[in-house]
C-alpha cells in the first residue's frame, strides 16, 4: 500500500467513536448514581453494592471501544473533532479507565486473589506458630508477658505485706 493511500472510515467504524463518548458519559453517571445509592443504603462500600459487577462490565466495554478506536488510525481525524483533546486525551483517559478496571477486578478475580492468599498462608504456617498466636515469634507471647507482669505484681504485694508486718 502506498503512503498516499488513505483507509476510509466506514459508517460502522465511525459508530465506535459515538459509542465511546456515550459509554464514557454513561459510565460516569452510573458510578455517581450507584455511589449515591450506597450512601442511602447505610453508607455501604460500592464494592458491596449488589449490582457492582455491572459497573465493571460497562468499564470493560468502555476500554474495549477505546482500544478499537486507537487501533484504527482512519478514525483518528474524527476523534480530533468529536473528543476534546483528541487522540492524546483519549489515550490518557483510556489509560486511567484501564487502571480502574485492574484495581476493581471482577468478583471472580478477587476470589482468586483471596484463594491465593489463603494458599500462601497455609504454605507458610508450618514454619512458625504465629498463625495461631500473632504475638509469638521473636519475643514473648502475650500470655507470657501477662504472666510475667502478674508475677512481678504478686512479688510487690508480698514485699509490701512483709514490710507492713
C-alpha positions in Angstrom: 0.0 0.0 0.0 1.4 3.4 -1.0 1.9 6.1 1.6 -0.7 8.3 -0.1 -3.4 5.7 0.2 -5.9 6.5 2.9 -8.1 4.0 4.6 -11.6 5.3 4.6 -13.6 5.2 7.8 -16.8 3.4 7.4 -20.2 4.2 8.8 -19.8 1.2 11.1 -16.4 2.2 12.3 -17.4 5.8 13.0 -20.1 4.3 15.3 -17.3 3.4 17.7 -16.4 7.0 18.3 -20.0 7.9 19.1 -20.4 4.8 21.2 -17.2 5.6 23.2 -18.5 9.1 24.0 -21.9 7.7 25.1 -20.4 4.9 27.2 -17.9 7.2 28.8 -20.8 9.6 29.9 -23.0 6.7 30.9 -20.2 5.2 33.0 -19.6 8.4 34.8 -23.3 8.9 35.5 -23.7 5.3 36.6 -20.8 5.4 39.1 -22.2 8.7 40.5 -25.7 7.2 40.8 -24.6 4.0 42.5 -22.3 5.9 44.9 -25.4 7.9 45.9 -27.4 4.7 46.4 -24.7 3.2 48.5 -24.8 6.2 50.8 -28.6 6.0 51.1 -28.3 2.2 51.9 -26.3 2.9 55.0 -23.0 4.1 53.5 -22.1 0.7 52.2 -18.9 0.3 50.0 -19.6 0.5 46.3 -17.9 -3.0 46.0 -20.7 -4.3 48.3 -23.5 -3.0 46.1 -25.4 -6.0 44.7 -25.0 -4.8 41.1 -21.3 -3.7 41.3 -20.2 -6.2 38.6 -22.4 -4.2 36.1 -20.1 -1.2 36.7 -17.1 -3.3 35.8 -18.9 -4.6 32.7 -19.5 -1.0 31.5 -15.9 -0.1 32.3 -14.7 -3.1 30.3 -16.8 -2.2 27.3 -15.5 1.4 27.5 -11.9 0.1 27.4 -12.6 -2.3 24.5 -14.3 0.5 22.5 -11.4 2.9 23.2 -8.9 0.2 22.1 -10.8 -0.3 18.9 -10.6 3.4 18.1 -6.8 3.6 18.8 -6.1 0.5 16.6 -8.0 2.0 13.7 -5.9 5.0 12.5 -8.6 6.0 10.0 -10.8 7.1 12.9 -8.2 9.4 14.5 -9.1 12.5 12.4 -12.7 12.1 13.6 -11.6 11.7 17.2 -9.9 15.1 16.9 -13.3 16.6 16.0 -15.5 14.6 18.5 -13.4 14.3 21.7 -12.0 17.4 23.4 -8.2 17.0 23.4 -8.3 14.5 20.5 -6.3 11.3 20.5 -3.9 12.3 23.3 -6.9 12.9 25.6 -8.4 9.6 24.5 -5.2 7.7 25.3 -4.8 9.4 28.6 -8.4 8.7 29.7 -8.3 5.2 28.4 -5.2 4.5 30.4 -7.0 5.8 33.6 -10.0 3.6 32.8 -7.8 0.6 32.3 -6.1 1.2 35.7 -9.5 1.5 37.3 -10.5 -1.8 35.6 -7.4 -3.5 37.0 -8.0 -2.1 40.5 -11.6 -3.1 40.6 -11.2 -6.6 39.1 -14.2 -8.8 38.9 -15.5 -10.8 41.9 -14.0 -14.0 40.4 -10.6 -12.3 40.1 -10.9 -11.1 43.7 -11.9 -14.5 44.9 -8.9 -15.9 43.1 -6.6 -13.4 44.9 -8.2 -14.4 48.2 -7.7 -18.1 47.4 -4.1 -17.4 46.5 -3.6 -15.5 49.8 -5.1 -18.4 51.8 -2.9 -20.9 50.0 0.2 -18.8 50.8 -0.8 -18.5 54.5 -1.3 -22.3 54.6 2.1 -22.9 52.9 3.9 -20.7 55.4 2.0 -21.6 58.6 4.2 -24.7 59.1 7.3 -22.6 59.7 6.0 -20.8 62.8 3.1 -21.0 65.2 2.3 -17.3 64.6 -0.8 -18.3 62.7 -2.4 -19.3 65.9 -0.9 -16.5 68.1 0.5 -13.5 66.3 2.3 -12.3 69.4 4.6 -15.4 69.4 7.8 -15.3 67.5 11.0 -13.4 68.2 9.7 -12.1 71.6 7.4 -13.4 74.2 3.7 -14.3 73.6 1.1 -12.1 75.1 0.3 -14.9 77.6 4.0 -14.9 78.7 4.1 -11.1 79.1 0.9 -11.1 81.2 2.1 -13.9 83.4 5.4 -12.2 83.9 3.7 -8.9 84.9 1.3 -10.7 87.2 4.2 -12.5 88.9 6.1 -9.2 89.4 2.9 -7.6 90.8 2.5 -10.5 93.2 6.1 -10.1 94.4 5.5 -6.4 95.0 2.4 -7.2 97.0 4.2 -9.8 99.1 7.1 -7.4 99.8 4.6 -4.7 100.9 2.8 -7.1 103.2 6.2 -8.3 104.7 7.3 -4.7 105.3 4.0 -3.8 106.9 4.3 -6.6 109.5 
